[in-house]
Amino acid sequence: MAEKVTAGREFLGEFAPKFAELNDDVLFGQVWSREAELSPRDRSMITVSALLSGGNFEQLQGHMMRAKVNGVTKKEMVGVITHLAFYCGWPKAWSAFNLAKEIYKD
């Protein structure tokens, strides 16, 4: 069973309680737990790709760390970023590599 995510409540619970509830219970509680359709590893690769393409680097860092936990290897992450460089832009890929280097340094 996947760990329960409470980041929404921790960071936004008092300020935006409904958003925090949707984040924790729906996005990470219901959507991310649907493993019959996509494995956590595949879902992580898709999420990293979406965040990189949108330039959402603040969220990308956490999802790259989760991707590593979910079994995405350094070689695979390098492959994903390299592939996306040609579709999403070289600067975004360069920034993503800076994050990936830190996350996969061991």
C-alpha positions in Angstrom: 0.0 0.0 0.0 1.3 3.4 -0.9 2.2 5.9 1.8 -0.5 8.5 2.5 0.4 12.0 1.2 -0.4 14.9 3.5 1.7 17.7 1.9 -1.4 19.6 0.9 -2.7 19.7 4.4 0.7 20.4 5.9 1.5 23.4 3.5 -1.9 24.7 2.6 -4.4 23.2 5.0 -5.3 26.4 6.8 -4.9 28.7 3.8 -6.7 26.6 1.2 -8.3 23.7 2.9 -10.4 22.4 -0.1 -7.3 22.5 -2.4 -5.3 20.7 0.3 -8.0 18.0 0.5 -8.2 17.6 -3.3 -4.4 17.3 -3.4 -4.1 14.7 -0.7 -7.2 12.7 -1.0 -8.1 12.9 -4.7 -4.8 13.4 -6.7 -2.5 11.4 -4.4 -5.1 9.3 -2.7 -7.3 8.2 -5.6 -5.5 9.0 -8.9 -2.0 7.9 -7.9 -3.3 4.7 -6.3 -4.9 3.4 -9.5 -2.1 0.8 -10.2 -4.2 -1.4 -12.4 -3.9 1.2 -15.2 -0.4 2.4 -14.6 2.4 1.3 -12.3 3.9 3.9 -9.9 7.1 3.8 -12.0 5.3 4.6 -15.3 3.1 7.2 -13.6 6.2 8.9 -12.2 7.8 9.0 -15.7 4.7 10.6 -17.1 4.4 13.1 -14.3 8.1 14.1 -14.6 7.6 14.5 -18.4 4.5 16.7 -17.9 6.2 18.9 -15.3 9.4 19.3 -17.3 7.4 20.2 -20.4 5.5 22.9 -18.5 8.6 24.3 -16.8 7.2 23.5 -13.4 10.6 22.9 -11.8 9.5 23.5 -8.2 7.2 20.5 -8.4 9.6 18.6 -10.7 12.2 18.1 -8.0 9.8 16.3 -5.6 8.4 14.2 -8.4 11.9 13.2 -9.6 12.7 12.1 -6.1 9.5 10.1 -6.1 10.4 8.6 -9.5 13.7 7.4 -8.1 11.8 5.7 -5.2 9.3 4.3 -7.7 12.2 2.6 -9.6 13.1 5.0 -12.4 16.8 4.5 -12.9 19.4 7.2 -13.5 19.8 5.9 -17.1 16.1 6.1 -17.7 15.8 9.6 -16.2 18.7 10.8 -18.5 16.9 9.2 -21.4 13.6 10.9 -20.6 15.2 14.3 -20.2 17.2 13.9 -23.4 14.2 12.9 -25.4 12.1 15.8 -24.0 14.8 18.3 -24.8 13.8 18.1 -28.5 10.1 18.5 -27.8 10.0 20.9 -24.8 13.2 22.9 -25.2 16.9 22.7 -24.5 16.8 25.2 -21.5 14.1 23.2 -19.7 16.1 20.0 -20.2 19.3 21.7 -19.0 17.4 22.8 -15.8 16.0 19.3 -15.4 19.4 17.8 -15.6 20.6 20.1 -12.8 17.9 18.6 -10.6 18.5 15.0 -11.7 22.2 15.2 -11.1 21.5 16.0 -7.4 18.8 13.4 -7.0 20.7 10.6 -8.7 24.2 11.5 -7.4 24.5 8.3 -5.4 
